Amino acid sequence: MIPLDPPPKDFSKLILVTTEVEPSSLLRLASTKHLSSDPFRRDRQYRFDAPDESFGVLYAAFDLETAFVESIVRDKAHPLPAGEHLFIDYETLASRHIVTLSRSSSGGALRLAQLYGAGLSAVKTDNRLAAVDDYATTQQWARAFHAHPANIDGIVYMSRYVGNRRSVVLFDRARGAIRFNNSLPLLHHAELAQLLDTYRVSLVLSAAKKTKKTSKKRRKKKRKRGAR
């Protein structure tokens, strides 16, 4: 793939194509350990994170399938031989919670830069921005969008792994416009079984879980022998 260029020097003068998105149309998958922490993380780890940790970001999707594939499945199945299932640790799914968003009491629709269709040409780039693994460069783009005088709440772009769906990254300046509803464990969601089937995912117990289960069985057997 041709290397991705950084943002043009005149990026701040470009006119962004923007779209309004209702917070209630979005959801995110959060791990148990991050449920009680600030959802706008500063990690420098993902595509549109701030390269200097100067602002926080939150990744979201419009549907569970996109969130599931983007955060859990990703490219793990690519090296597998044809027809083989993708094995994912049960604990990985057990630790994920679905969190839907809604407007805050003072919030409104989110104004996002549209990074597809005419929005790509408007900022002089292409969809490699949503697909390449060169996060050092994509994070430069994130910083440029955040600093743009349009003062957008984030970016809406095409999902890398579910190509006909959209993903969203929100900047922490959108914090006051949204609120997070009560979470639902991913394992309790009605769509999960269909997603596992569609993406040929099989769940396996972790080594620690297997050891704990084996130890429990042994203790039961010992108690039975002792009761005779």
LUMROVEX-944744 format. One line per 5 residues: number of its first residue (from 1); their letters; for each residue x, y, z of N, C-alpha, C. Coordinates in pm, 1 decimal. Example, Ala and Ser with C-alpha at 12.3 -4.5 7.8 and 13.67 -1.06 7.14 Angstrom:
residues 2
1 = AS = 1319.0:-569.0:780.0:1230.0:-450.0:780.0:1320.0:-330.0:780.0 | 1285.0:-225.0:708.0:1367.0:-106.0:714.0:1290.0:3.0:787.0
//
This chain:
residues 228
1 = MIPLD = 84.2:-120.2:0.0:0.0:0.0:0.0:87.4:124.8:0.0 | 47.8:223.4:-78.8:121.5:350.4:-84.3:116.5:417.9:52.2 | 231.6:465.5:101.0:233.8:530.4:232.5:136.2:647.5:241.0 | 79.2:665.0:358.7:-15.1:774.1:383.5:59.8:904.1:407.9 | 19.7:1009.7:338.2:81.7:1140.2:359.7:26.9:1203.7:487.8
6 = PPPKD = 105.6:1284.9:554.9:54.4:1359.0:670.9:-43.1:1467.3:624.8 | -110.3:1533.3:716.5:-204.2:1640.1:677.6:-131.4:1751.3:601.8 | -197.0:1812.8:502.8:-132.6:1923.2:430.5:-106.2:2041.1:524.1 | -7.4:2120.9:489.0:31.7:2233.3:575.4:-78.7:2337.5:590.0 | -165.5:2343.7:489.3:-274.5:2442.2:495.4:-404.0:2380.0:548.0
11 = FSKLI = -393.4:2272.5:624.8:-511.8:2199.4:669.8:-611.3:2289.8:742.5 | -562.1:2380.6:822.5:-651.5:2467.5:900.3:-737.2:2558.0:812.2 | -696.9:2576.6:685.4:-771.8:2661.4:593.3:-872.7:2582.9:509.1 | -865.5:2449.8:516.2:-956.6:2366.7:437.6:-1096.9:2370.6:496.7 | -1196.6:2358.9:411.0:-1336.1:2356.7:456.8:-1379.4:2211.0:474.3
16 = LVTTE = -1404.7:2172.4:597.1:-1442.5:2034.6:626.5:-1586.5:2006.9:584.1 | -1610.0:1885.3:538.6:-1747.4:1838.9:518.5:-1791.2:1780.1:651.7 | -1896.7:1833.5:709.8:-1940.6:1786.9:841.2:-2081.7:1728.3:835.1 | -2112.8:1649.5:934.4:-2246.1:1590.5:945.8:-2285.3:1588.8:1092.7 | -2415.8:1593.6:1119.7:-2462.9:1589.8:1258.2:-2509.0:1448.6:1293.6
21 = VEPSS = -2468.3:1403.1:1409.7:-2501.7:1268.5:1456.2:-2564.1:1277.9:1595.1 | -2676.4:1210.2:1613.4:-2741.1:1205.8:1743.9:-2662.2:1113.2:1836.9 | -2628.8:1158.5:1956.6:-2557.6:1070.9:2050.3:-2630.5:938.4:2075.1 | -2764.4:941.7:2071.0:-2842.7:820.5:2099.4:-2827.6:713.8:1991.3 | -2765.2:747.6:1878.9:-2744.0:649.0:1772.0:-2612.3:573.9:1791.0
26 = LLRLA = -2536.4:608.1:1895.5:-2403.4:551.4:1914.8:-2396.3:457.6:2034.9 | -2301.2:364.8:2027.5:-2271.0:276.3:2140.0:-2122.4:245.7:2138.5 | -2074.6:196.7:2250.3:-1933.3:157.1:2259.1:-1922.7:26.9:2337.5 | -1815.4:-46.2:2315.3:-1784.8:-164.1:2395.6:-1674.0:-126.0:2491.9 | -1700.2:-141.1:2619.7:-1601.4:-104.2:2720.5:-1564.3:-225.4:2803.4
31 = STKHL = -1438.2:-236.6:2839.6:-1395.7:-345.8:2926.1:-1434.3:-313.7:3069.7 | -1446.1:-415.7:3151.0:-1486.2:-397.9:3291.0:-1395.7:-298.4:3361.9 | -1265.2:-308.7:3338.5:-1170.3:-222.7:3411.5:-1180.0:-75.4:3370.7 | -1242.4:-48.7:3253.5:-1253.3:90.2:3208.4:-1392.8:149.3:3228.9 | -1486.3:70.1:3282.1:-1623.3:120.1:3299.8:-1629.7:239.1:3394.6
36 = SSDPF = -1546.3:236.0:3497.7:-1553.2:341.3:3599.1:-1449.3:451.3:3577.6 | -1368.2:438.8:3473.2:-1266.3:540.6:3446.8:-1314.4:635.8:3336.4 | -1235.6:738.1:3311.8:-1269.6:836.2:3208.8:-1275.3:766.8:3072.7 | -1389.4:769.9:3004.0:-1399.6:701.7:2874.2:-1318.6:769.4:2763.7 | -1283.5:895.2:2783.9:-1200.8:966.4:2686.1:-1053.5:943.3:2721.4
41 = RRDRQ = -997.3:841.2:2660.1:-864.1:796.9:2698.1:-753.9:867.6:2618.7 | -636.4:875.4:2681.1:-519.1:937.3:2619.9:-406.7:834.3:2617.0 | -412.6:745.9:2519.0:-322.1:631.4:2517.1:-211.0:637.0:2412.3 | -229.8:714.2:2306.9:-137.7:712.0:2192.4:-124.3:570.6:2135.1 | -231.2:493.1:2145.0:-225.5:352.6:2106.4:-307.1:321.2:1980.5
46 = YRFDA = -412.3:400.8:1955.8:-504.0:367.0:1847.6:-504.6:473.9:1737.4 | -583.6:448.3:1634.1:-577.3:523.2:1508.3:-586.2:675.2:1524.3 | -686.1:722.5:1595.7:-707.2:866.5:1603.9:-681.7:920.7:1745.5 | -593.1:855.8:1818.5:-550.2:908.5:1948.2:-463.5:1032.4:1927.2 | -456.4:1115.7:2029.7:-368.1:1233.2:2021.7:-223.2:1186.8:2032.6
51 = PDESF = -138.3:1223.1:1937.3:0.7:1175.4:1940.6:79.8:1228.0:2059.6 | 33.0:1339.5:2117.5:101.7:1399.0:2232.2:15.4:1392.9:2359.0 | -92.9:1316.0:2352.8:-185.7:1300.9:2466.7:-245.1:1433.9:2510.8 | -255.4:1528.8:2417.6:-308.2:1661.3:2453.1:-460.3:1664.0:2461.1 | -528.5:1561.9:2409.9:-673.2:1551.7:2421.9:-710.9:1404.2:2428.1
56 = GVLYA = -827.7:1377.0:2485.6:-874.7:1239.3:2496.8:-972.0:1206.0:2385.1 | -984.9:1076.7:2355.9:-1077.7:1032.7:2251.9:-1158.7:913.1:2299.4 | -1273.7:897.4:2238.0:-1362.8:784.8:2265.6:-1406.4:726.5:2131.3 | -1391.3:596.7:2114.2:-1432.7:530.8:1990.0:-1571.7:470.2:2007.7 | -1654.6:485.8:1906.2:-1792.5:437.2:1913.3:-1835.3:385.7:1775.6
61 = AFDLE = -1952.9:323.6:1772.4:-2008.4:271.4:1647.8:-2158.3:294.3:1648.6 | -2220.0:272.0:1532.6:-2364.3:288.2:1520.7:-2438.4:157.2:1546.8 | -2365.9:46.6:1553.9:-2429.7:-83.7:1574.0:-2332.5:-176.5:1644.4 | -2387.6:-280.7:1707.2:-2305.9:-373.6:1784.7:-2209.5:-452.1:1696.6 | -2253.0:-489.8:1576.3:-2165.6:-569.1:1488.9:-2034.4:-496.4:1462.2
66 = TAFVE = -2042.7:-368.4:1426.7:-1921.7:-292.5:1398.5:-1834.1:-280.7:1522.5 | -1894.0:-252.6:1637.0:-1817.2:-241.1:1761.3:-1750.0:-373.9:1795.6 | -1821.8:-484.4:1776.9:-1770.0:-618.0:1807.9:-1651.1:-652.4:1718.2 | -1666.4:-630.1:1589.7:-1559.0:-665.9:1495.9:-1438.7:-573.6:1513.0 | -1462.7:-444.3:1527.3:-1352.3:-348.9:1538.0:-1272.8:-364.5:1667.9
71 = SIVRD = -1338.8:-404.5:1775.9:-1268.9:-409.7:1904.2:-1225.9:-550.1:1945.8 | -1290.4:-654.4:1891.9:-1259.3:-790.2:1937.1:-1206.1:-879.1:1824.7 | -1277.3:-885.4:1712.9:-1236.4:-976.0:1604.3:-1116.0:-918.4:1528.3 | -1130.0:-796.3:1479.2:-1026.6:-726.0:1402.9:-966.9:-816.9:1294.6 | -833.1:-828.2:1289.6:-770.6:-910.3:1185.1:-722.5:-1045.2:1236.3
76 = KAHPL = -773.5:-1087.5:1351.7:-727.2:-1213.5:1411.6:-755.1:-1334.7:1323.3 | -863.6:-1329.8:1243.6:-900.7:-1444.5:1160.9:-823.0:-1450.8:1029.6 | -753.6:-1344.2:991.9:-687.6:-1338.9:860.9:-584.1:-1449.2:838.9 | -502.5:-1487.1:939.1:-400.7:-1590.4:914.7:-456.5:-1733.2:917.3 | -582.8:-1751.0:955.0:-637.0:-1885.5:970.8:-663.1:-1952.3:836.6
81 = PAGEH = -641.4:-2084.0:828.5:-675.5:-2158.1:705.4:-825.5:-2148.6:678.4 | -862.8:-2162.2:552.5:-1003.7:-2152.1:513.7:-1088.4:-2250.5:593.1 | -1201.1:-2202.1:643.7:-1295.6:-2288.5:713.6:-1272.4:-2302.5:862.1 | -1156.8:-2258.5:910.9:-1128.4:-2273.1:1054.2:-1195.3:-2162.5:1135.7 | -1233.9:-2196.6:1257.0:-1296.5:-2099.8:1346.0:-1190.9:-2014.8:1414.9
86 = LFIDY = -1231.2:-1896.0:1452.9:-1146.8:-1808.9:1533.1:-1177.1:-1838.0:1679.7 | -1075.8:-1874.8:1756.8:-1095.5:-1904.1:1898.2:-1062.4:-1780.6:1980.7 | -1159.0:-1739.3:2061.1:-1142.4:-1622.2:2147.0:-1168.5:-1663.7:2291.5 | -1085.4:-1616.8:2379.6:-1097.4:-1647.2:2521.6:-1234.0:-1600.3:2573.3 | -1303.3:-1687.5:2643.2:-1433.9:-1654.8:2700.9:-1424.2:-1529.6:2788.5
91 = ETLAS = -1314.3:-1516.6:2861.9:-1298.7:-1402.8:2952.7:-1295.2:-1270.1:2877.5 | -1247.8:-1274.3:2753.2:-1245.6:-1151.1:2672.7:-1386.8:-1098.1:2652.7 | -1479.2:-1186.9:2619.3:-1618.6:-1145.2:2599.6:-1686.1:-1114.2:2732.9 | -1653.7:-1193.7:2835.6:-1715.7:-1173.0:2966.4:-1678.3:-1037.4:3026.3 | -1566.1:-982.7:2983.3:-1519.7:-854.7:3038.3:-1569.5:-733.4:2960.6
96 = RHIVT = -1647.2:-757.4:2853.7:-1693.7:-646.4:2770.4:-1838.1:-609.0:2803.8 | -1864.0:-479.1:2802.4:-1997.4:-426.5:2831.9:-2038.7:-328.9:2722.3 | -2165.7:-333.7:2686.7:-2219.6:-242.0:2586.1:-2272.3:-117.8:2657.0 | -2223.8:-3.3:2614.7:-2267.5:124.0:2673.5:-2326.1:210.3:2563.0 | -2453.8:243.1:2574.4:-2516.2:332.3:2476.2:-2502.5:476.7:2522.9
101 = LSRSS = -2507.6:567.8:2426.8:-2494.5:709.2:2455.9:-2628.5:779.4:2436.8 | -2642.5:895.0:2495.5:-2760.0:978.8:2473.1:-2720.2:1124.1:2496.5 | -2811.4:1214.6:2463.1:-2782.8:1356.2:2486.0:-2778.3:1386.2:2635.1 | -2689.7:1475.9:2673.2:-2693.5:1527.5:2809.7:-2806.6:1628.8:2818.7 | -2835.7:1674.8:2936.9:-2946.2:1770.2:2954.6:-2921.4:1900.2:2878.6
106 = SGGAL = -2796.0:1933.8:2857.7:-2763.6:2058.6:2786.8:-2705.7:2033.3:2648.0 | -2699.6:1905.9:2607.6:-2633.1:1871.8:2481.8:-2725.1:1873.3:2362.1 | -2663.9:1860.1:2245.2:-2738.1:1853.3:2119.8:-2675.3:1749.5:2030.0 | -2699.1:1760.8:1901.7:-2638.1:1668.9:1805.8:-2487.5:1693.7:1800.0 | -2413.2:1589.0:1772.6:-2268.1:1599.2:1760.6:-2231.8:1640.5:1618.0
111 = RLAQL = -2141.2:1733.6:1605.1:-2096.8:1780.4:1473.4:-1963.7:1713.4:1441.9 | -1965.9:1625.7:1342.2:-1848.1:1544.0:1312.1:-1796.1:1572.3:1171.8 | -1664.9:1564.9:1156.4:-1604.7:1572.4:1023.7:-1634.8:1442.2:950.9 | -1680.4:1451.7:829.4:-1716.6:1334.2:749.9:-1594.7:1288.4:670.4 | -1542.7:1172.4:708.2:-1422.2:1122.3:643.9:-1455.8:1008.7:547.2
116 = YGAGL = -1548.9:1035.1:461.7:-1585.6:946.1:351.0:-1659.2:1031.5:249.4 | -1682.7:977.3:129.8:-1748.5:1056.6:26.6:-1669.5:1183.2:-2.4 | -1741.0:1293.5:-18.7:-1676.2:1420.6:-51.7:-1585.1:1470.2:60.2 | -1605.8:1417.1:181.1:-1524.6:1460.1:294.4:-1377.8:1425.3:280.0 | -1347.0:1316.6:208.2:-1207.1:1277.3:187.2:-1136.3:1375.5:95.0
121 = SAVKT = -1200.4:1406.8:-15.8:-1141.3:1500.5:-111.3:-1124.5:1639.4:-49.3 | -1218.8:1676.7:36.5:-1214.9:1809.8:97.7:-1088.6:1831.4:180.8 | -1035.5:1721.9:239.0:-914.9:1734.6:322.1:-792.3:1673.5:253.1 | -804.9:1648.2:123.1:-691.8:1604.7:40.3:-631.4:1472.4:84.5 | -717.6:1373.9:109.1:-668.1:1241.1:144.2:-760.6:1136.1:85.0
126 = DNRLA = -742.3:1010.3:123.4:-828.6:901.8:77.3:-851.6:805.3:192.8 | -920.2:695.0:163.8:-963.2:607.1:273.6:-850.5:525.2:335.7 | -727.9:542.6:289.4:-615.2:480.5:359.8:-610.0:528.7:503.9 | -658.1:650.0:525.2:-656.8:707.2:659.8:-732.4:619.9:759.7 | -831.9:545.4:711.4:-909.9:457.0:798.8:-864.0:312.1:790.8
131 = AVDDY = -757.0:286.4:713.0:-718.8:146.9:689.9:-572.8:113.5:719.8 | -481.7:209.1:705.8:-340.1:175.8:722.5:-305.0:152.2:870.4 | -194.2:80.9:890.7:-145.8:55.9:1027.0:-47.3:163.1:1074.2 | -25.5:263.3:992.5:68.7:370.7:1025.7:2.7:469.4:1121.9 | -6.4:428.7:1246.9:-75.5:512.8:1345.0:0.1:641.6:1375.3
136 = ATTQQ = 129.2:642.3:1354.9:204.5:766.2:1378.0:152.8:877.1:1286.3 | 115.9:839.6:1162.9:64.0:939.2:1068.6:-84.4:965.4:1090.8 | -164.4:860.8:1115.3:-308.1:884.0:1136.8:-331.2:969.8:1260.9 | -242.6:957.6:1360.2:-257.2:1040.6:1480.2:-222.6:1186.5:1451.5 | -134.5:1210.8:1354.5:-110.4:1349.4:1311.7:-237.5:1408.3:1251.4
141 = WARAF = -310.1:1324.7:1176.9:-437.5:1369.6:1120.3:-538.1:1399.0:1231.8 | -540.7:1314.1:1333.1:-632.9:1336.5:1445.1:-604.6:1471.8:1510.2 | -476.9:1501.3:1530.2:-439.4:1629.2:1591.6:-481.5:1746.7:1502.7 | -465.7:1730.1:1370.8:-503.8:1837.0:1277.7:-654.8:1860.7:1279.6 | -733.4:1752.6:1281.8:-879.1:1768.0:1289.2:-919.5:1835.0:1420.4
146 = HAHPA = -855.5:1793.8:1529.8:-888.7:1850.5:1660.6:-857.2:2000.0:1666.1 | -747.9:2039.5:1600.4:-704.9:2179.8:1604.0:-775.2:2266.6:1500.0 | -849.8:2206.6:1407.7:-914.5:2282.9:1301.3:-1011.4:2386.0:1359.4 | -1014.7:2506.0:1302.6:-1103.0:2610.9:1355.7:-1252.1:2577.7:1351.6 | -1291.0:2472.6:1279.2:-1432.7:2432.8:1278.0:-1476.6:2379.6:1413.8
151 = NIDGI = -1378.9:2345.7:1499.4:-1408.5:2302.9:1637.4:-1507.9:2185.6:1641.4 | -1483.9:2085.6:1561.1:-1572.4:1969.0:1551.8:-1565.5:1883.3:1678.1 | -1669.3:1801.7:1697.7:-1674.6:1711.5:1813.4:-1599.7:1581.2:1789.7 | -1564.7:1552.2:1663.6:-1496.0:1428.0:1632.9:-1502.0:1398.5:1484.2 | -1482.7:1271.3:1450.8:-1476.5:1228.0:1310.1:-1564.5:1105.3:1292.4
156 = VYMSR = -1634.7:1098.0:1179.7:-1706.7:977.2:1141.8:-1638.7:924.2:1015.7 | -1602.0:796.7:1018.2:-1522.7:738.9:909.5:-1568.4:595.8:882.9 | -1522.5:538.5:771.3:-1563.5:403.4:735.8:-1484.0:301.4:816.5 | -1555.0:202.1:869.6:-1491.6:96.4:948.0:-1388.5:22.5:863.2 | -1274.3:-6.9:922.5:-1171.1:-81.4:849.5:-1213.0:-226.1:826.4
161 = YVGNR = -1274.2:-287.8:926.6:-1301.7:-431.6:919.8:-1445.2:-464.9:879.9 | -1534.6:-367.0:883.3:-1671.6:-386.0:833.2:-1693.4:-271.4:734.5 | -1642.0:-289.2:614.2:-1624.0:-180.3:519.4:-1746.4:-101.0:479.6 | -1866.6:-154.8:499.3:-1986.5:-79.9:461.9:-2052.8:-12.9:582.7 | -1984.2:-13.5:694.4:-2036.9:49.6:817.0:-1946.3:165.2:858.5
166 = RSVVL = -2001.6:252.1:941.9:-1925.4:368.4:987.2:-1883.2:354.7:1133.6 | -1770.0:412.2:1163.7:-1720.2:421.1:1300.5:-1706.0:568.5:1337.4 | -1693.3:593.5:1466.4:-1685.1:731.5:1514.8:-1574.8:743.5:1619.0 | -1503.2:852.9:1614.3:-1414.2:889.5:1723.9:-1458.5:1027.0:1772.7 | -1481.9:1038.1:1902.2:-1522.0:1165.4:1962.5:-1404.8:1224.6:2039.3
171 = FDRAR = -1386.9:1355.6:2026.0:-1286.8:1425.9:2104.8:-1346.8:1460.6:2241.1 | -1261.2:1479.8:2340.7:-1313.4:1503.2:2475.5:-1387.7:1635.9:2489.5 | -1379.3:1723.9:2390.6:-1459.2:1846.9:2397.1:-1608.9:1817.4:2384.5 | -1642.8:1694.2:2339.3:-1783.6:1655.6:2326.5:-1840.0:1602.6:2457.9 | -1757.3:1596.2:2559.1:-1797.8:1536.0:2687.1:-1927.2:1595.2:2742.0
176 = GAIRF = -1941.0:1726.2:2734.9:-2058.2:1791.3:2792.3:-2186.7:1768.4:2716.1 | -2176.5:1718.8:2592.9:-2295.2:1699.8:2509.3:-2356.9:1561.4:2522.6 | -2287.0:1471.0:2590.5:-2334.2:1332.3:2595.8:-2341.6:1280.1:2739.1 | -2417.8:1174.3:2755.2:-2414.6:1100.3:2879.9:-2414.5:952.0:2846.1 | -2366.7:872.7:2940.0:-2355.1:728.7:2918.0:-2464.2:656.6:2995.8
181 = NNSLP = -2538.3:571.0:2927.1:-2645.7:496.7:2990.9:-2589.7:374.0:3062.6 | -2676.1:306.3:3138.8:-2632.4:187.4:3210.8:-2578.1:83.5:3113.8 | -2473.9:13.9:3155.3:-2410.1:-84.0:3067.4:-2482.7:-218.7:3072.0 | -2465.9:-294.4:2964.3:-2520.2:-430.0:2953.8:-2405.2:-523.6:2919.8 | -2385.0:-631.7:2996.3:-2277.5:-726.0:2961.5:-2297.1:-779.3:2819.9
186 = LLHHA = -2190.3:-783.8:2743.5:-2198.4:-832.7:2606.1:-2257.0:-973.4:2601.0 | -2224.4:-1057.2:2697.6:-2273.3:-1195.5:2699.1:-2425.0:-1203.2:2712.6 | -2488.6:-1095.5:2759.0:-2633.4:-1095.1:2778.5:-2709.6:-1037.5:2658.9 | -2637.3:-992.2:2557.3:-2705.2:-928.1:2444.6:-2760.6:-1031.5:2347.7 | -2882.3:-1007.0:2299.5:-2951.5:-1102.5:2212.9:-2880.7:-1124.3:2079.2
191 = ELAQL = -2801.6:-1027.5:2033.5:-2735.1:-1038.9:1903.1:-2605.1:-1117.5:1907.3 | -2553.7:-1144.6:2026.1:-2420.5:-1203.3:2035.5:-2410.5:-1339.2:1966.7 | -2507.4:-1426.7:1987.8:-2501.2:-1560.7:1928.2:-2489.9:-1553.0:1776.4 | -2566.1:-1462.5:1715.3:-2561.9:-1447.0:1570.0:-2426.7:-1392.7:1524.4 | -2368.7:-1301.6:1600.9:-2238.6:-1246.5:1565.9:-2130.5:-1354.1:1572.6
196 = LDTYR = -2136.1:-1437.8:1675.3:-2037.7:-1546.6:1687.7:-2048.4:-1641.8:1569.3 | -2171.4:-1667.3:1526.5:-2193.0:-1757.1:1412.6:-2146.9:-1691.8:1281.8 | -2181.7:-1566.3:1262.6:-2146.6:-1495.8:1138.6:-1995.1:-1487.8:1119.7 | -1923.8:-1458.4:1228.0:-1778.7:-1441.0:1218.3:-1701.2:-1566.1:1260.2 | -1772.1:-1679.0:1271.5:-1710.9:-1809.3:1298.9:-1618.5:-1803.2:1420.5
201 = VSLVL = -1673.9:-1751.3:1528.8:-1598.3:-1737.7:1653.1:-1640.0:-1847.9:1750.6 | -1541.7:-1916.9:1806.8:-1566.2:-2016.2:1911.3:-1499.2:-1968.2:2039.6 | -1567.7:-1987.9:2150.6:-1514.1:-1943.1:2279.2:-1437.1:-2055.4:2346.7 | -1326.4:-2020.2:2409.2:-1245.7:-2117.2:2483.6:-1218.9:-2062.3:2622.8 | -1201.1:-2153.4:2718.1:-1166.3:-2112.9:2853.1:-1017.8:-2081.7:2859.6
206 = SAAKK = -981.3:-1980.2:2936.1:-840.9:-1947.9:2954.2:-774.2:-2056.4:3037.1 | -641.6:-2063.8:3034.1:-567.6:-2164.2:3111.4:-598.0:-2150.9:3260.1 | -606.8:-2025.8:3307.8:-635.1:-2003.6:3450.2:-774.2:-2054.5:3486.8 | -870.2:-2030.2:3396.3:-1007.2:-2073.9:3420.5:-1015.3:-2226.4:3421.4 | -942.4:-2290.0:3326.8:-941.8:-2436.2:3321.2:-882.3:-2495.1:3448.5
211 = TKKTS = -771.5:-2434.4:3495.4:-706.0:-2482.5:3617.9:-799.5:-2470.9:3736.5 | -870.9:-2357.6:3744.3:-964.5:-2335.8:3854.1:-1078.2:-2436.6:3848.8 | -1126.8:-2465.0:3726.6:-1236.3:-2559.5:3709.9:-1192.2:-2700.7:3746.4 | -1068.6:-2738.1:3705.3:-1014.7:-2870.3:3736.7:-996.6:-2885.9:3886.3 | -944.5:-2781.8:3953.0:-924.6:-2785.7:4098.3:-1056.7:-2802.1:4170.8
216 = KKRRK = -1159.6:-2735.0:4121.5:-1291.3:-2744.5:4183.0:-1345.2:-2886.4:4173.0 | -1325.9:-2950.3:4055.4:-1371.2:-3089.1:4037.0:-1297.6:-3182.2:4130.8 | -1166.4:-3162.7:4147.2:-1086.8:-3246.3:4236.3:-1133.2:-3234.8:4380.5 | -1164.9:-3109.3:4422.6:-1212.3:-3089.4:4560.2:-1344.8:-3160.9:4581.8 | -1431.3:-3157.1:4480.4:-1559.8:-3227.3:4491.2:-1539.7:-3377.5:4505.8
221 = KKRKR = -1446.2:-3432.8:4425.6:-1419.3:-3577.0:4431.9:-1365.3:-3616.0:4568.5 | -1276.4:-3534.1:4625.0:-1220.5:-3562.4:4757.0:-1328.5:-3561.7:4863.8 | -1421.4:-3465.0:4853.7:-1530.6:-3458.2:4951.9:-1619.3:-3581.2:4942.2 | -1643.8:-3627.7:4818.5:-1726.5:-3746.8:4800.9:-1660.0:-3869.3:4859.9 | -1526.5:-3883.7:4836.1:-1455.2:-3998.7:4892.1:-1453.5:-3995.0:5043.8
226 = GAR = -1440.9:-3873.4:5097.4:-1437.2:-3860.6:5243.3:-1570.8:-3889.9:5308.4 | -1679.7:-3873.9:5231.6:-1814.4:-3897.0:5287.0:-1851.4:-4045.0:5286.7 | -1773.8:-4128.7:5220.7:-1808.2:-4272.1:5214.4:-1774.1:-4344.0:5343.4
//
